[in-house]
Amino acid sequence: MKLVFLIGRFFLSFIEETGAVILLTFRVLKRLPKVLGNLGTLFAQMERIGIGSIPLVFVTSLFVGAVTAVQAAYQFYGYVPLRYLGAVVGKSVTLELGPVLTALVVGGRISAAMAAELGTMKVTEQLDAMEMIAIDPIEYLVVPRIIAAVIMLPVLVVFSDFIAILGGMLVARFSLGVDFHVFAYGLKLLFRYQDVVGGLMKTFFFGFVIALMGSYYGFSTEGGAEGVGLSTMKAVVSSCLLILVFNYLLATIIFQVIFALE
């Protein structure tokens, strides 16, 4: 009986939070045009999300490309010529590894920072003070963060794809004995612009999810410093899970529906 009660409680909590996130989404979409009056905050958030994430994305992408090349060479051994190594690295990076891993590492960093910042403002009643002086917290705090994330995440993924492919090329040359021109030949052999475009299309939704989860759990914070920590954890977990769920749904729509019609 207790198990049934816990399952029912979890289900009701899930429905309640889903409804609250949907309502916040509609409120954000309604206020999107008003971001033009808050460009200073928007540019500050773009710098924070984009430039601030470059070192993390650089290191992650470099080793993602490197390990992709090593694993592909191991799988190819005795079956497939290594001249196709560039094709595997290029497709793996542009289709999945670049967009998804970049979104996960940036999402962990950004959603946690947003939840902690907004959660602190909530528990110290700064958000209530803003409403008292007729400043809309969603318009002033949430909308610029969401737009900045939607704009900057694709930019970071383009950078990530380039660094990951470069990392794979360096490993192929100095560790596996595959010349640069051979790697480049394989890279061009199976290249399709749909791979890059499809990967980038997903990142717009990933950026929206990252900022939305950070903002939602920040605004939902209760209980002082402990509540801020709990909201930060929930924001990171939720954004990472939703990125993986949306990755499957968007990949199905983009590559099996949209590009399948071409």
PyMOL commands that set and color helices and strands:
alter all, ss='L'
color gray80, all
select helices_A, chain A and resi 2-49+51-76+82-123+126-132+137-174+180-189+193-219+224-261
alter helices_A, ss='H'
color red, helices_A
deselect
rebuild
show_as cartoon
